[in-house]
Amino acid sequence: MSAVSILVAFVIGATAYNEAFDQALEHYRAGHFAESIALYEQLVAERVERPEVFLNLANAYHRNGQYPAAIANYERALRLDPTMEEAQFNLTQCVGRTKRRLERPENPGWESALLFWHDTIPRSVAHWTSIAAWVLLWLVLAVRLWRPLPYLRLAALAALVVAVAFGASAWIKYSPSPLAVARYDHTPVRFGTSEDDDIRFELFEGDRVLIDGKANGWVRVTIADGERGWTRLDNLIRVGPPYENGANDTTPETNRRPG
Amino acid sequence: MVNMQRNALGRVGIACVVALWCSPGMADDIPVKAWLDTDTVQAGQPFHIMVEMKGSEIEGPELPEVQGLLIGSTPRIRRDSWRISMSGREHVKIRGYRAQVNQKGTVTLPPIAVTIDGRTFHTDPITIEVTDASPQPRRPTPEELDRGRPRTQDRTRPYISTDPITADDIVLLEASIDRKEAYLNEPIILTLTFLEVVDAQTRVRRLDEIMPTTEGFYVFPLQREHPHGRTPLEYRDGRRYRIEERLRVLYPTTTGELTIGPWRYYGVATIGSGFHQERHHLEVTTSPITVEVRNLPEGPSSFTGAVGDFSVSAHLGQGEVVQGVPTTLTLTIVGQGNPHAISRPRFEGYDGFSVAAPASDIRNIPSPDAPTFEKKFTYAITPYRSGDLTFPAFEFCYFNPEQGTYVTETLGPFSLSVRPSENQEPRIFVDSGRDPRPAPVETFATGMLPPVTIDDDLRPPSRGIVSLATPFAVVFPVLAYGAFAIILARRRKLALDPRYARLHRARSHSRKRLGGLSSAPDPASELYRALTEYVADMLNIDGAGLTSADIERILREQESEQWLIDNYMRILRACERARYAGTPLSKEELNALTHGARLSMKEFENHLSQRGKV
C-alpha cells in the first residue's frame, strides 16, 4: 500500500474501537440501553480508559435505571477528567435519585490539606508536569555543574518543588482512595467479618463508601458521616481501577433484609 | 416541752408548704391549653393556633377539621422546655399551627384532644371572630426598593423593615422563563433564583432540594459569573437576601403544552439566640410553569434541524492538493440554538470527489446573557481526479424563531487545484457526504446531559511503552547527570593535572605513532621517539633528548625486570644503528621491532601499575 493510500485510509477509516463507540452511541440514541452498555463495557474490558467512554456508559446505565453502576462510572470519568462538566452534572442528578443521596466520603484530611489545589487537574497533566519538572531539575543541576550562573539554585529548588508536588498529586490520582458504590438496597454493614456479627447500619443502592480495610472477602467501609463497618465485597462496585463490570445485579442471599 | 412544741409546729409548717406546692393550683393542673397568636383575625390572612402541653409522655395534638377553617398539618412554630417538679421531669411543649379563614364571620375551633401520660385532655373551645381584610399597608415596589425607601427618608439607603422575621421571610424561591411561547428547539432561559435572608439572628440549614422537572426539554446549564466573584445581595420587602441564581437553557423537543415542574426546598431555620430560639421547618415551593411549544412550519429540504440565530462560514483546508490526498472542508456554525439538534448539511452535485463522514465538535462560547455555541463539521474531501476542480456550493438552512422564517445561507463554491498522483493504483473511497441522517434529539425527563462523541483515535494506549516511559524518565536524567558530572570532572583534571594528562595521553600517543611507522619517512627515529616519549609521559619527566642510556637508567630506577630492560635496549639500539649507520630497517625488522615495542610498553605499564605508580 502506498503512502497516499495509507493516509487516505487513516483519514477515512475508523478503528474498530471508534466503530464500537459509535455503535454504542447509536444504540443509546435509539433507546437500546442494554446493547449500548454491552458495547461500552467491551471497550472498557479492552482497556479503552477514556472519560468519554465512562461518561457514556454511565449515561446508559442511568437511563437503564441501574444507578449504582451509573454512579461508579461517573466517578470513573471524573477521576480521569475532574473538569468534565457533563459527568459532574449527571452524577448529581443520579445521586439525587438514590434513596439517601449520600455525599461522597471525603478523602483523608492530610490529602485535602496538602493537595487542595489538585482536584481539577487531570491525572495525565499531573503526571507529565511532574516528569517535566524532574527532567528540568536535573538539567538545571547539570548546567550549574558546568557553569554556576546566578539563580540556578533557585530554579532547581522550584523545579524540585513542582516535581514533588505534581508527583504526589499524580501518585494519589493513580492510586486514589478506594471508592465503591453499594449495589443493593438494605446491604447490611456489620460490626465484624462474620454473618453472625450484629448489623451496624445498612447501605442503600448507590451509596458511596470508602474502602479502608480488607479481610477474607469482606471490606471495611466508611460512609460520608464517618460511620464504619464491614460488608461483603460482592455488595459493592469498586470504582477502580481495575474497572469491574457493574452490570451484575443479582442480589445475593446475604443482602436480604434481616427479619 | 417548748422544744417539742416547736418541732411539732415546724413539721406541720413543712407539711403545709409541701401540700400547697403539690396542690393543683401550684402545679398548674391544666396540662393542655390553646390560644391564638393574634387578637384580630382577618379573612384571608394567616394566623397561628398555639397549643401548649405539659407532661412526661405527650401524644398529639389531634387537630379537628372545621368547615371554613384551614389548619396546617405540621406545626410551623415549635418550642420545647423541660422542668423538674416534685412529680418528676416535665416536658412543656408548645406548637403553633398556621391557620386561615377566608370568609368573614364566626368560626368555633372545637376542643383539641391531647393524650398525656395515658390520659386524654381537651383544650377549651375557641371562638374566632373573623373580620373583613383591612387594606394592607402598601408594600414598596421593587423600583422603590432599588432606589431606597421610603421617599421621605434618605434616598441613598434602602428601606429596612423593623418587623420581626417570620418563617415565610427566610427563604424565597423564584422560577421564571424568558418566554411563554416558543418554537420546537427554540432556546428558553429558565432562571431559578434562591434568596436566603441575611440576618444575624437567623440560621438556615438546607435539608433537601428538588429541582424542577423538565420533561420534554433538552436541558443545558449556564454559568453566570458575578462581578468580583461575590454573591450578590438584594433587598426584598425591607430585608436583605443573599441571592443564588441558576440558569438553564431549555430546548423544547416536543410540541404542545410542556410543564416545568415546581422547585421545592426543605430546610430548618432557627430564629433568635440563647434561650429564646424558635425553630421552623421550611418548605418552599414555586408554581409550575407552562410553555406552549409550536411546531416549525414546513421547511425547505436543506433544513437539518438548526433553530435559533446563527452565523455560518465554510472554508477549505488547502487550495492545492495531490490527487488522492484528502483535504478538509470545515463548516462553522456560531449562534444561539441547540447545537446537538443540528445535523450536517446535504452536499449534492459534486463530481470527482469523495466525501467522508464529518467529525463534529461543539464548543460553548462563554456569554453572560445568552447561551452561544460553535459547532464545526470537518469533512475529509478527497479528489480522485486531477486538474482544477470545483466543489459545488451547498446550502445551510436554519429556522429563525424571532422572524418566524427559514433562513438559507449558500456557502461556496470552492476551487481546488489537484496535481496528478504518481501512484495510479485504483483506490476505494468511502463516500458518506450525500445522505446525512438528521441527528436525533433526546428528550430528557431526567434533565441529564447527553452522551459525548469522540473524534480522535480510541485505540487503548500501549501499556508497554507507557509503563516503561515513566521509570525511564525518572532514572535517565539522574544517570545522564552522573555521566555528565564524571566527564566534566575528568576534563577538569586533564586541564589542571599535567601528570594525569600525560599519563592519559601516553598510551594513545604511542599507539598512534606505532601505527604510522610504515608510512613515516624515518621509521627508526619515529619508533625511537615513540618508546622514549612513552616512558617520559608515563613518569612525567622531560622527554626531550633522552638517550638509550637514560632510558636504561630510568628503567633500573623503576626496578623493572632485567628482561624488560634488555628488550627496551635492544629495540632502542637497533633504532640508533639504523639512524646513524645509514642502513634503513627492512620491513620484517620494522614489524618485529614494532611488535616488541608494543609488548615492552604494555609490560612497563603493568609494572608501574603493580608498583602503584599509575
Interface residues (C-beta under 8 A of the other chain):
Chain A: S2 V4 S5 L7 V8 V11 I12 G13 T15 Y17 N18 F21 D22 L25 Y28 R29 A30 L43 E46 R47 V48 E49 R50 E52 V53 L55 N56 N59 A60 H62 R63 E85 E86 F89 N90 Q93 G96 R97 R101 H127 I131 W134 V135 L137 W138 L139 L141 A142 L145 W146
Chain B: D208 M211 P221 V322 G324 V325 P326 S354 A356 A380 T382 S421 N423 E425 R427 F429 V430 P440 E442 T446 G447 M448 L449 P450 P451 V452 T453 I454 D457 L458 R459 P460 P461 R463 T470 A473 V474 P477 V478 A480 Y481 F484 A485 L488
